[in-house]
Structures are given as structure tokens and as C-alpha cells.
């Protein structure tokens, strides 16, 4: 059974449900909150995945954890997952739902890695550049949603991941390219018997 396909099916149901109710933005925010809570609570996920716990107990945990924190539509959807015995897939379903909403709203997701932490102004400048470059290349963009992280191992430059595609323009990757090229040249320059 393909869990990715199942997650996509339930995510599509949630998207259509939220669209019908006119609450896509609210359910999107709920989705991020619910995912965060479930990812931070491995015991809750074990509880949801356990066949030893009754459906009523799982509904009670959903209600106790999320009532007053998310919309009634999200509570209804989580209870729907409980009834279908798919609540253990909730984080995966919600992640797919978020990607479907972003695609529909033309929101581009970027992960930016630099050697050092960037100021708010520098982060905004990078987001603006990503937005500009995408628009210049003909991509329809309503917003760029970026997260920033630092990794001193890249030495300098930037690693940019946009919707899962990565461009590595870090100094570390450039040095690795130079090293590979030098190794290649060194091996080409060997005597023929070295390949025997």
C-alpha cells in the first residue's frame, strides 16, 4: 500500500473540504500547527497508531489537544482521519495538503543556507531576489516563503533550495569541483599501464 498516495488522497479531500467551506487560509494555518504539535509529541503518534486504543479515546485526545486551538473544520477532519483509522498519517497528509495549497496559491518555498546567520534586511533582500528571478523566468509567483539556516561548513556563498530543487553556489562545493577536476586531470595524465 502506497502511503504517499493515500496521504495525497486525504490531503485532496481536506483541500476540497476547506475550499467548499471558504476557509483554506485558516485550515492551512491549522495544518502547520497540528503538524508541529504531532511532530513534537511522539507519544501522541504512538497512541494514534496503536490498535489497542479505542476510536473514542483517539477522538478524546484530538479534542483535548486541539479544541480551541484550531478551526472546527480541522477538528472535523482529524476526527474523520480517526474514523478511517488514518490519524497516524496526519503529519504526512497535512504536509501534502500544505504543498497543494501553496501550488494553488502560487507560493514558492525556498530554503536558504549560508555560512553565517543573515540579518532581517539581508533575508528580505534574498527573498526579493528569488521573487524577481522567478518572475523573470516566467514563473507565476504570489509569494516566496523562505526559511534560512546557517552552516559554517559551506565556508561562504549560498545553497538555495526552491520547491525541492537545489542550486549549490557555496565555496565548499566550488572547492569540491576544483578537487574533482584536479583528480580527473591527474588520472588522465597517468601512464597507460596505470589503467591495466
N, C-alpha and C positions, 0 to 999 in steps of 0.2 A: 504494500500500500504506500503510495507516494504522499508523504506528509506535506511536502511543498505544494502539491496540487490541492490537497484538502484544505490547507491554510489559505490558499488563494480563493478557493470556492467560498469559504466562510467570510473572508475579507470582502469579497464582492457582494455578498449578502448584506454585510454591515454597511458598505458604501451605498447600496441601493436603498436600504432602510433609512440611513441618515439623510440621503438626498430627498426621499419622499417626505420626511418629517421637516426638512429645511434646517437641519442642524449639523451640517457637515463640519463646519469650523469648530463647534463645541465638542462634537464627538472626536474630532482629530485631537484636540487638547486633552480630552479624557483618555484617549488611547495612549498618549505619551505618559500620562500619569499612571495609568493602570500597568503599563509595561514596566515602568520604573519600580513600582511597588512590588510587582511579582518577581522581577529580576533580583530585587534586594531581599526577597523572602523565600529562600529555597525550601523552608519547611512548609510554606503555604503550597508551593508547587507539588511537593511530595504528597501533601494531603489531597490536593485536587486529582493527582494521578493515581491515587490508591483506590483499588476496587473495594477495600474494606470499609470505606466511609460511604454513608448513605447520601443520596441526592439531596435530601433535606438538610443534611449537615453542610454540604458544599454550598447550597443556597444561603444558608445562615452565615457562612464565612464570607461569601460575596457581599451580602447585605451589611454585615458588621464591619467589613473593611472599607467598602466604597459608598455606602449610603451617605448622602450629604456632601460627598466629595466629587461625584460625577453626575452627569445628567441621568434622567430616568431612562433615556434611550440606551445609554451604555449599560446601566444595570439590567435592563431587559435583555440586551444582547448577551451579557455574561451569563445570565440565567438560562438563556437559550443554549449556550455552549455547555452548561452544566447538564441540561436535559438531554442533549445529544452526546453526552459523555466525551466532549472535546475541550473542556475547560483547561486541560493540561496543555493544549496547543495555543492558549490565549496569547502569550507573548509573540509567537510566530505569526498568528493570524493578525494581530494588531500591527505588527511591523509591516506586513504586506499591505494592510489597509492604509497605513500612512503613506507608503510608496504610491499606491493607487491615487490617493488624494493629491499628492504632490504632482504626479503626472497630469492629472486632470486640471490642476490649477497652474500648471507650467512653472512649478517651483523646482529649482535646481539645487541639489545637495552637494556641498563641497566640504572636503576635509583638507585642511592646510597644515602641513608640518614644516616648521622652521627650526633652526638650530637654537634660537633663544625665543623667549616669550615676546609677543608683539604688543605694542600699546593699542588702545582702542582705536586711535586715529589710523595706525598702520593697518589694523584689521579691516577697518572700513574702506581704506584705500584698496586693499586686495580684493574685497568683495565687489567694489565698484569696477575694478579692472576685469574681474571674471565676468561680471554682468555685461560690460562693454564688449569684450572679446566674443562672448557667446552671441550677442545681438549682431555683431559684425559678421559672424559666420552663418547667420541666417536662422539661429535657434530662437524660438519664441520663449521668452523668459518673463515671468511676472515678478519673481523674486529669487534671490540667491540666499539659501540657508547654509551658513558656513560654521564649521567648528574648527577651532585652532588648537594645535598641540605643539609642544617643543620637544626636540630630540637632539641633544648636543652631538650625537654620533654622525649626523649628516654634515657637520662642520660648518656649512653655510649654504646659501641658496634656498630652494623650496621644493617640497614634494606636494603635488596637488592631485587630489582625487576628486573627480566630478562624476556623480552618479555611477560609481563603481569603476570608472576608467581612471588610470593613474598616469601622470606625467612626472617623471623624476628629474628635476633640474638641480639636484643637490651637488655640492662639491664632492661629497663622498662617492656618488655614482659616477661623476666625471673622472675621478681618480681611478675608480674600478675599471672604467672603459679604457683609460690610458694603460693600465696594468695589463688588461686582456690583449690590447693591441701590441704591447711590447712582448708579451709571451708568444703571441702568434708570430711576430717577426722573428723572434729568437728561434722558434721551432722551424720556421721556413728556412732560416739560414743554416740549419744543421746539415751535416754531410748526409748523402743518400742512405748510407748504411744505418743511420740512426733510426730509420723507419722500419728496418727489417726486423 
